[in-house]
Every structure is written in structure tokens, then in C-alpha cells.
């Protein structure tokens, strides 16, 4: 592991442990009250979900262009994180919506496109797991669709009629709500980097094991 | 086969959650109170009578517990996998060394 990994992992763990205290100190939103505090985990996980889709897509393009297995390993690691952070986003959002909107789910542009993106991530992992030899390139092509969906998810609230908050909400937050939000965004970003590195490391070790088995077979 | 069973279990869980959420959206048959003359348009949610208000704490706690459980489960799974691959790598390395000496 690189030298930066352990300090970053320790800092990430400490920030994750401290995050409930930071969130508890945030002001209450006037109309939604207590349930609005789900926002401090929901939005950072949604951002990491979109970043994971972008990383998976970019790494897949580089893999298709160069054939370098390092990019394929990065794409696979990001694909898993896409599913993990997507699951968190798609579960915490409805729990918040149940109180704020009166219903768990609305088929508006953002929720529907997020669900589609998460399902593309699941399809990517299933294809990698059960696709057999040569499924890497097919899965990489699938990841491009997942990445193409990201800008649509982000801008959907500004262009389609929805009760989802617009993208202009975050810059207007007062410091007492903005600080906990950016604290959680930093925590989730560090967590994303740590988990991505850890998952890529597993794939690197697995590639070494496969190479050793091949060399044993050749003897 | 074991992984396939696991995926099937995950998909069934997702489907069960979907069915539950649809069922939860069905309005329960309760007698509707007659709207009064003063308040026949809408009532702000914080002025609802206590029996009609929904508690926020279970939803908030549920969301935070879910996030932490998912993250810890994923970290645990990746750490275990890394450990097992590392052990296999060490075992194969020593096998190759012994083969080289022989």
C-alpha cells in the first residue's frame, strides 16, 4: 500500500465517527425539522455514487482504448462503489421523502434516472461475475451508458418538473448547515478514495495469484 | 452457484422492499374529519394534531444505521477478501520457491 493510505484511512475513520456529532450541532431546517438531517449522509453518498459512475466510465474508456488491465481493475472497483453508494442514496432518500413529501417514492426525473444508473451498475457487476471470458470489454461498454447518465441525473431537477430540491440549494446554505454538509462530503470523499484503493489492491493481488498459477501450470 | 444464490437473495430483498414501499403508500381506510370553515384549504404540517403527525426519529435513525451497516459490511468484506488473496499469494510464492530449489 502507498504511504498516504494509512493516515488517510485513519483520518477518514475519525471523521466518520465524529460526523454524527457535527450533524447534531447543525441547525434544524424550518419546515422539515429533524428528518432533514438525513441530508448530511444522503447528499454526499449521492455525489460519491455519481463520481463512482464517472470513474468507472473513464477507466472503461481507457481500458477499451489501451487494453491496459490496470484501467479494468479501476473500473471494476469503481463499479462496486457505484452500487454501494447508490444503494445508500436510494434507501436514505425515500426515508427522508416519507416524512418530507408524504411518500417513499416519486417517479420523477432524478429518482428514476438514479435508479436506472444503479441498475446499470448492478448489471455491470453481474456481467463481470458471470459473463465468462471476454466479458470485460462488454462490461466496459455498459459502463459508458452508466457514465452518460450522470449529467442527466445532475441537471434533471433544473429542467423537469419535480419536488426534488434544485442544485442551487447547496451554495445558499448558511454556515451552520453548510459546515456539517462539507464535513460529511469530505468524509465520504476520503472514504471513496480509501475503498477504491483497497478494492484495486484486491484485484492487483488476484492478478498476481492468477499469474503464479499460470507459471505453476507451465512447469 | 453460491454467489448466484446470494444474488438471488439480494434481488428478493430489493423486491420485498419495493412491495413494502408500495403497500405503505396505500391510504388506510380511516374516517375523514369534516373540514372546518376556517381551515378548508390546507394546514401547515407543524400545526397538525399530534395523532396525525409522523415521527421523524425512526426514519432518521433507520437511515443512519443503514448507512453505517452497509459501509462496515463492505469494508469488512473487502478486508477479508484482501487477507485471503494475500494468504494465497504467500502460499503460492513459497510453493514456487520450493519448486525452484528442487
Contacts between the chains, C-beta under 8 A, distances in Angstrom:
chain1	res1	chain2	res2	distance
A	16	B	71	7.7
A	20	B	64	7.0
A	31	B	45	7.3
A	31	B	46	7.8
A	33	B	46	7.6
A	33	B	56	6.1
A	34	B	56	4.1
A	34	B	57	6.5
A	34	B	60	5.9
A	35	B	56	3.9
A	35	B	59	5.6
A	35	B	60	5.8
A	37	B	60	5.9
A	38	B	59	7.2
A	38	B	60	5.9
A	38	B	63	4.6
A	38	B	64	7.8
A	41	B	63	6.7
A	41	B	64	6.6
A	41	B	67	5.0
A	42	B	63	7.4
A	45	B	67	7.0
A	84	B	70	6.5
A	84	B	71	7.7
A	84	B	74	5.3
A	87	B	70	6.4
A	88	B	66	7.3
A	88	B	67	5.3
A	88	B	70	5.8
A	88	B	71	7.8
A	91	B	63	7.4
A	91	B	66	5.5
A	92	B	63	4.4
A	92	B	66	6.9
A	92	B	67	6.4
A	94	B	21	6.6
A	95	B	59	4.7
A	95	B	60	7.8
A	95	B	62	5.8
A	95	B	63	4.5
A	95	B	66	7.9
A	96	B	59	7.1
A	96	B	63	7.0
A	98	B	24	7.8
A	98	B	54	7.4
A	98	B	59	6.0
A	99	B	54	5.6
A	99	B	56	5.3
A	99	B	59	5.5
A	103	B	25	5.6
A	104	B	21	4.3
A	104	B	24	6.3
A	104	B	25	6.5
A	105	B	21	5.9
A	105	B	25	7.8
A	126	B	7	7.0
A	129	B	3	6.4
A	129	B	7	8.0
A	130	B	4	7.6
A	191	B	71	7.2
A	195	B	74	7.1
A	195	B	75	7.1
A	195	B	78	6.9
A	198	B	75	7.9
A	198	B	78	5.3
A	198	B	79	7.4
A	198	B	82	6.7
A	199	B	78	5.8
A	201	B	82	6.3
A	202	B	78	6.3
A	202	B	81	5.3
A	202	B	82	4.9
A	202	B	85	6.0
A	205	B	82	6.8
A	205	B	85	4.3
A	205	B	86	6.1
A	205	B	89	5.7
A	206	B	85	5.4
A	208	B	89	5.7
A	209	B	85	6.2
A	209	B	88	5.3
A	209	B	89	5.4
A	209	B	92	6.3
A	212	B	89	7.1
A	212	B	92	4.2
A	212	B	93	7.0
A	212	B	96	6.5
A	213	B	92	7.0
A	215	B	96	7.0
A	216	B	92	7.1
A	216	B	95	7.1
A	216	B	96	6.8
A	216	B	99	7.7
A	219	B	99	6.6
